[in-house]
Amino acid sequence: MNAPLARRPRRHAPPGRSSATDTVPSHSARAVAPGAALTLAGTAVALAVSHLVPALNPMLVAIVLGAALGNTGRIPTRAAAGLAFSSRTLLRIGIALLGLQLVLGDITALGWQVIVLVVVIVVMGIVGTLALGGALGLGWTQRLLIACGFSICGAAAVAAVDSVSDADEEEVLTAVTLVVVFGTLMIVAVPVLSTMLGLSDTAAGMWAGGSIHEVAQVIAAGGAIGGSALAVATVVKLARVLLLAPVVTVISLHRRRVTGTDGPGTRPALVPAFIVAFLVLVCLRSSGLVPATALDVASAAQTILLTCAMFALGTGVRLAAMRRVGARPVILAAASTVWVAGLALAGVLLISPTV
């Protein structure tokens, strides 16, 4: 299985089948080059498709392209190191650069009711999904990845939580795939249901930002709703993204407590470096010191880096693996989508007279 997340053995490898990702690959320039070149080629295609069809976000296109290529079985073993580098290092840099999208003043301007709603959505979304997953008999790490991906910010949250958890490769790829599928369905569902419910543009935008998984998916839904929805949806979603840092820190603290002090290197960092960088960049953007030109460059770099990472992640998606994990993760993903969307809608209806 030529999956890119190659940092530890798979716990559920098919018997009798080896993989280039069963050991951690070298990240020397020579080892990384083949996979990096493949990633850049896939990213270029995804960006080109998105340019020709603006409604298609390049990150979503990249995941589909990567999955299509990965399931052909034609990814060479020597590409494993470069794909691993892209799906981990480049993704973390891209997540850090997300901080430059956040202006704390924009979030506080939403009002305390909306800020409380965002916190409730994230916290109760995670808690509820973990409970539902437990009832379905899913393992802790699979539940955690789906809970955070669906409650915070999609694939970026899955990858961030994976960095401080002991999830295996198959669980990560399953969570990412489900984020893409159900988040894409929400792009259509939220605008249609908002119209049926008679929500104002502002209320519909709040619901989109509070319920849809990926930032790109929120932007697509907000644009479909029209009016003031896009701006409101984006700010609400970015408020959810901001909670990625404390959630990852709490998970890291929990795992440090569980793993104990058996030896050096056995516990994750208290706060991963890319989360620290994310928070630093949030503060820097909020200070107003970053010139518009630099923000434009950073935005373009973030898009490219995350598109690279999504392509690399996509190459690890295997249809056979999805069949092997069974229906329970899909059921949890559907239930989590409904749960988070329900929390967001209830909150919007509660506070909509004041927004």
N, C-alpha and C positions, 0 to 999 in steps of 0.2 A: 504494500500500500504506500504509494508515494505521496503521503500527506505532508504538508509543510510544517506542522507543529511538532517538530522533532526534538523533544528535549527529555523524554523519558519513555520507557517501554510501555506499549499498550497493554492494558490488562485484559483486553478481549480480542486479541489477535486471532484470526482464523487458524486452526491447527494446520501445521505443515506449510505455512506461508510466511516468508520472511519479508522484511521491508527495510528500505534504506533509512527509515526514520525510527528504527528500533534502538538506535543509539544517537547520542547527541552529535551532530555533525560539526566539523571544524568550520569556523567563521573567518578563516583566512581569505584574503582577496581572491586567491586562485580557486579555493573551494566554493566561494560564494558566486563567482562570476557566471557560471552557466545558468543557475536558477535566477539570478538577478536579471540576466538578459531576457530570459523567458518572461519574467514578471513585467519588465519594462515593455516588452512587445504586447503582452496582454493588456496592460494599462493603456498603451497608446490606442489600441483598438477600442477599448471601452470609452475613452475620452472622445474618440472620433464618432462613435455611435451616438454618444450623448450630445455632441455638437450638432449632428445631423437631426437628431430627434430630441429636442430639449426637454421633453417630458420624461425622458429616461435618465435617471441619475447614474453617473458613471460608476459609482460604487456598487450599485445593484447590478448593473450590466457586467461589471468585473467579476462578481461572485458567480453569475450565471456562466460567463465565459470560462472561468476557472473550473467550475464543476463539469462543464461539457468536455473540456480538455482532459480533466482528471479521469473521467469515466471511459475515455478511449483506451486507457492503459498505455499511452505513448509518451508519458513523461519519463525522461531518463533518470536513472538513479543518481547521476552526478548533479542533477538539479536540486536535490533535497536540501543541501545546505543553504543555497540562495533563497529557496522558497521559505525555509525556516526563518532566515534573517528578515525577509520581507514581512512575514506574518507576525513577527514578534518585535524586532527592533524598529522597523519602519512604522508599524502600527502604534507603538508607544510614543514615538515622536509625533505622529499625527494626532494622537489623543492629547498630548501636551499642548500642541498648537491650537486645539479647540478652545483653550483658555483665552486666546485673543479674540474669540467671538463674543465673549461674555463681558458685559458692562454691569457692574453691580448696581449702578444707579437705575438702569433699565428694569432690573428685577425688583428693586425696592419700590419703583414707581408703580408696579402692579397693585400695590396695596397689601396690607397684612392678611386680608382674607385669602387672596390668591396664593400668597407665599405659604400660608398654613395649608391650603389645599394641596399644593405641590408636595409638601412634606408628607401629608397624609397619603397621597397617591403612592409615593415611593415606599414609605415604610409599610403601609398596609398591603400594597401590591406585593412586596417581597414576602411579608409574613403569611399572607393568604395563599400565595403560590407555593411556598414551602409546605404549608399545611395540606393543600390539595395534592401535592406531589407525594407527601407521606402517606396519604390515604390511598394513593394509587400504587404504593409500594416501590417508588423510585428511590434510587440512592441519593444521599445528601448532596454530593457535588453536582449531579445532573439537575436536581431541583434548584440548587443555588444559582447555577448558570442561567437557567431559564428564568428564574425569578428576577434576577438583576437585569438580564437582557431586556425583558419585557417591561420592567418597572422603571428603568432609568434611561438607557440610550442604546439599546440594540447590541450590535456586534462589538462595538467599542467597549461596552460594559462587560460583555462576555469575556473578552480578551483581558480586560483589566482585572476582573475577579479571578480568572484563570491564573494570573500571575501570582496570586497569594493563596491559591487553593491547591488541592491535590487532584484536580479533575484529570481524567485521561483524555487522550486525543479524540476518541470517538464521541465522548460527551460534549466536548467543545464544538466539534463540527456539527453535531446534531443540534445544539442550541443555536448556532449561527444560521443553519439552514432554516430552522423554524422561525427565527426572527425575520428572515427575508420573506418567507411565505406569508406569515400572518400579518406582518407589517404592510406588505403590499396589498393584501386584501383590505386592510383598514384605510388605505388611500381612497378606495372607492366607497367603502361603507360609511365613513364618518360624514362626508358631504351629503350623501343621499339621506342618511338618517337625520342629519341636522335640518334638512329641508322638511322632512316629514314631521319632525317635532316642532317646527316653527321657531327654531333658535335664531337669534340675531347674529350678524356677522361676528360680532365680538364674542358672544357666548360660544358660537360654533368654533371659532379660532381657539378659544380657551380649551374646549373639549378636545380638539385635534392635538394641541400641544401637550395636554395632560394625559392622553391615552395612547398615541401612536408611538411605535418603538424607536425608529431611527429619525435623526434630525432631517435627513433628506426626504424621508417619507412624510414627515410633518410639513415640510415646505411644499411638497407636491399636493397634499391635501388642502393646505391653507390657500394655495393658489387656485385650486379648483373651487373652493368656497367663494373666494372673491372678496371685494370690499376691504374692510379692515382686518379680516381674518388672518391673513398671512403674517402681518407684523405681530399680532397678539399671539398667534400659535408659535411663532419662532421664539419669542421671549419666554413664554411659559415652558417650552421644551428645553431651552437653555438653562432655565432654573432647575429643571430635573437633572440636566447634565451636571450642574454644579454639585449636586448631592452625590455624584460618583466618588468624590474624594473621601467624604466621611464614611460612606458605606464600605469602600475598600479598606479603609483604616480599621473599621470595626471587625471586618472579616479577618484581617491580618492579625489583630490582637487575639481574636478567638483561636486562630490556628496556632499562634505562638503559645497560647495557654495549653492547647491540646497536645502539641508536639513536645512541649517541655524543653529541657536543656540537655538532651542526650549527647550533644557534641556540636562542634562548629559547623555551620552551614545547614543545620537541621531545621531552622526556623526562618520564616520569611521576614523581610524587612518590615519594620513597624509601619512605615509609609513608603511605598515604592517611589523611586526617584522620578519616574515620569508623572506621578500624581503631584509630587512637590513642584515639578516644573509647571504643570497645569495650573496650580494655585498661584504660583509666582506670575505667570502670564495673565491670569485673571486680574490680579492686582495692578500689573503694569498697564493693561488695557484700560482699566477703570481710572487710572491716574490721568489719562488724557495725554500722556507724553509720547505715545507711539504715533508717528505721522501716518497719514492716510495711505501714502505710497507703500510704506512698510506693511501695513495691514493688508493691502491688496496682494502683495507678494506672499505674505504668510498664508493668506487664504488660498491662493493658488497652490502653494507648497503643501498645505494640509490636504487639499483635494487630491493631489497627485499621490501623496504618501498613503492616504487611506484607501485610495483606489488600488495602489500596488498591494497593500495588505489584504484587501478584500479578494483580489485575484488569487493571491497566494493561498488564502484560507479556502477559497472555492475549489482549488485543485485537490484539496483533501476530502471534499464531499463525495462520498461513494453511495450510489443508489443501493448497492448490496448491503452496506452498513446500515443505511436507514431502514431497510427491511428487517435487518437483524435486531435492531433495538426495539422493534415492535411498535404497537399503537400507543403505549402509555405516554411517552414524551409528547406525541402529537395531541393526545387528549389533554395533557397538562397545558400545552401551549394554547390550545383553543380556550380552555377554562381560564387561564391567566389573562388572555386577551379580553375576554368578557368581563372578568373581575376588575382589571385595571380601568377598562373603559367605563364600567358601571360606577366605580368610585369617582372617576373624573366627571361623569355626567351628573351624578348626584350632587357633587360639590358645585358644579357650574349652575345647576338649577337652584341651589340654595343661595348662592351669592349673586346670581345674575341681576337682581334688581339694583345692585350697588355698583355694577361695572358698566 
